[in-house]
Amino acid sequence: MITKDMLIGDILKINPEFASALMEMGMHCIGCPASAGETLEEACAVHGIDVEEVLDVLNTINNSTPTYETTVIDDSALWDLLDKHNKEDSTNTENE
């Protein structure tokens, strides 16, 4: 279960699908090094997003994602994943 006091970096390690969901809700800076050390509640406050709505979305994703063998991603792989999402997001923004 995802909680508002969890760090963004830890949340993304649990389920990489959360990166897309967070960006769709307006958190476009999840690849920023500072965001990995912020709690979900802090990040939502900075972006003016209702933390309870975000929790509902993340926990719905988490509960509906099939359970597979857990893969631990190291910090380097996490930053690569976030960088990829940020590049995709900026490409989508440029095309709008």
N, C-alpha and C positions, 0 to 999 in steps of 0.2 A: 504494500500500500504506500502510495506517495503521500507525503505530508508537507505542509507549508514550511516546516523548519529544515527540510532537506536541502543540501547544496545543489545548485544547478548541475555542476559537474558530476555529482553522484547520481542524480536523476538520469542524466544522459547515458551513464554507464549501465544502468539497469535495462534500458530499452532504447536503442538508437532511433526508433520511430518517433520518440518524443521530440527530437530536434525539429522535424517538419511541423509537428503540431504546435510547438511553441512559436515557431516563426509565423505560422498562419494566424496565431492569436496576437501578433504584434511584437514579439520579442525577437527582433532581427539581430540583436547583438549577442546571441548565445555563443558565438565563436570568440568573443572578446575574452582575453585572459582573466579579466576581473570578474566576469559573470560566473566562471566556474567556482569562485569562492563566495558567491552570493547565495542566500537562501531563496527559495521560490517566492516566499513572501516579500523579501526585499526587492527582488527583480520585478515582481508584479507592481509593487508600490512605485518604483521608478518609472514604469511604463504606463501607469494608470489603468492597470488591468485588474479585474476582480479575481483575487486568488482562489476563491471558492469555485468559480467557473473553470479556472485552469485545472484545479484539482479534479473536478468532475471529468473533464476531458482526458486528463492523463490517466486517471484510475480506470476509466472506461477502456482506454486503449490497452492498459496493462492487463485488465481482466479478460479482454477479448483476444489478446495475442496468444497464439498457441504456445504451450510450454515446450521448450526444447532444452537440450543440454546447455547449461550456462557457459557462455564464453566470456572470459574476463578480458576487457580491453585495457591496455596500458594507456597512460596519459598521451603518449605520442600518437597512438592510433586514434584516440578520441579527438585530438586536435586536427588530425588529417580528415576525419569524418566531418567535423564542424567546418573546416575550411572548404570542403567539397560542398556542403549545404549552403554556405555563405556565397560561394561562387555561383551556384545554381540560382539562389535568391536574387543576386544582383543581375544576373542574366535575364531573369523573369521580369524584374523591375525595369530594365532597359527596354524590354520589348513591349511594355505597356504604353 
